[in-house]
Amino acid sequence: MKPGKLFFRLTAPLGVAVIMMLSQLSAHAGIFSVSPVRIYMAPKDRAVAVTLANEGDSEITLQADIYSWTQQPDGKDDLVLTEDLLMSPPIIKLAPKGRQVVRLAMLAPRDASRQMTYRMILREVPQNVPAKDKIQVPIALALNMPVFVTPPIAKSDVACSVKRTDADKLQAICSNTGTAYAQIREVLLKRGDLQLARFEGGEYLLPGASKTLPLKTKQAAESGTAELSVTFDDGKSQTATVTLP
């Protein structure tokens, strides 16, 4: 058996029965979109507008939960339900192809020294839809969106180093000692015009946290100095000279 895969062997009549049962299953889920997908608030903002759209042909009901979002020193996310923010109304019914603008309001006192970070998880409330001669399986969709409340003085401060874990495997260790988030889109390790290793993604790095990012290499990189370039979600980048062990 290959890792990461699960195989089933069906024997008659059990196999026939399972196949017949699966053929009777019908999944029901709506299709919805949210704009913006990343929400920014200034300390002076009491609320911001969020647009919800039902892209499907059936009515859907959506519910929002707000979590305070922090990261442990190793970069692992911690989410805790909070009442700092409130979406009004908290439960929304959208007609087919319908659209509605809701308000995300800030209720907690602002922190003038650092960015406050949250996650809003917008979930579809499953609906029981009768289906003739079928077993209806409700599937609830969800969108997980970051919310940032940022004072003018809050800034990220990211520094990265490189670690070798094997002859041909490298990692970038990035730490944020600032007071606002950073999102790393690319890490590029070069020696002259030669690309040694690269990371592509969208890793969030909150204040006080560090993350280890795997670098993809085409071949083993020899020890010595190299240039490490880090690009962020705002298009800005920073470079530093590192030494490969």
LODREN-28949 format. One record per residue (C-alpha): x, y, z. Coordinates in steps of 0.25 Angstrom, whole numbers, plus 2048, in hexadecimal, padded with zeros to 3 digits. Layout:
% LODREN-28949
XYZ/...
***
This chain:
% LODREN-28949
800800800/80580E7FC/806818807/7FB822807/7F1819800/7E6810805/7E18057FD/7D47FD7FE/7D17EF7F8/7C37EC7F7/7BD7DE7F5/7AF7DA7F1/7A57DC7F6/7AB7E67FF/7B27ED7F4/7A57EE7EC/79D7F37F8/7A77FE7FB/7A88037EC/7998037EC/79980C7F9/7A38157F4/79B8177E7/78F81C7EF/7978277F6/7958357F2/79D8417F8/79784E7FA/79F85B7FC/79E8697F9/7A88727F2/7AB8807F7/7B688A7F7/7BB895800/7C18A37FD/7CB8A7802/7D2899805/7DC8A080E/7D68AB817/7DE8B781C/7D98C1827/7E08CE82C/7DE8D183B/7D48DC838/7CB8D3830/7BF8CF837/7BA8C582C/7BE8C181E/7B58BB813/7B58AD80F/7AE8A8802/7A889A802/7A38947F5/79B8877F2/7A18827E5/7988757E5/7898727E2/78486F7F0/7828787FC/78E877806/78F87B814/79D880819/7A2882827/7AF88982C/7B8886838/7C388F83C/7D088A842/7DC891848/7E888C840/7F688B846/802882843/80A87A84D/81A87D84C/81B871842/810877839/80586E83C/7F787583C/7EF877848/7E087B846/7D787F851/7C8883850/7C7892853/7BC89D854/7C68A8850/7C08A8842/7B18A683E/7AB8A4830/79E8AA82F/7958A382C/79C896832/79388D829/79089081B/78788A811/78A88C803/7808897F7/7858827EB/78F88C7E4/78C8957EF/79689F7F5/7978A7802/7A08B1809/7A28AE818/7AA8B6822/7B68B182A/7B78B9837/7C28BB841/7BD8BA84F/7CA8B9857/7D48C485B/7DF8C6850/7ED8C4853/7F58D084F/8038C9850/8008BC848/7F88B683D/7EC8AE842/7EA8A183A/7DD899838/7D788E82F/7C988E82A/7C3881826/7B788281E/7AF87581D/7A3870816/79986A81F/79585D818/78785C814/77F84F813/77A84E805/770842802/77583A7F6/76C82F7F0/7728217F0/7808277F5/787828802/78A837803/79883A809/79984980E/7A784F80C/7AA85C813/7B486580C/7BC86F814/7C587B811/7D087F81B/7D488E819/7DF896821/7DB8A3827/7E68AD82B/7E48B9834/7F08C1832/7F58CE838/7FF8D7830/80B8D4838/8098C5837/8148BE82E/8198B182B/8288AE82D/82C8A0826/83A89A826/83D88D81F/849883820/84C876819/84E86881F/85385C818/84B84F81C/852846812/85C846807/85184B7FD/847850807/84685F80C/83C866815/83A875817/837879825/82F886826/82C88E832/82389A834/8278A383F/81E8AF83B/8108B383F/8088B0833/8078A382A/80F89F81E/80B896813/81788F80C/81488C7FD/8218887F8/82F8857FE/83A8847F3/84887F7F6/8528837EB/8618837E9/86488D7DE/85A88A7D2/85987B7D7/84C8787DF/84F86F7EA/84286D7F1/8348737F2/8278737FA/81A8787F5/80D8797FD/805883806/80A880814/80588A81E/80F88E829/809895835/81189E83F/81A895848/81988983F/823881837/82087782C/82986D825/82786D816/82C86180D/834866801/83385E7F4/84185B7EE/8448567E0/8528517E5/85B8517F1/86085F7F4/86E8617F8/872867805/876876805/86F883804/8628867FC/8578907FB/84A88E802/83E8967FC/830896803/82489C7FC/8178A0804/8098A1800/80A8B07FE/8148AE7F3/8208B37FB/82C8AA7FD/8398AA806/8468A3803/85189F80C/85E89780B/85E88A812/86987F813/865871810/86B866819/
***
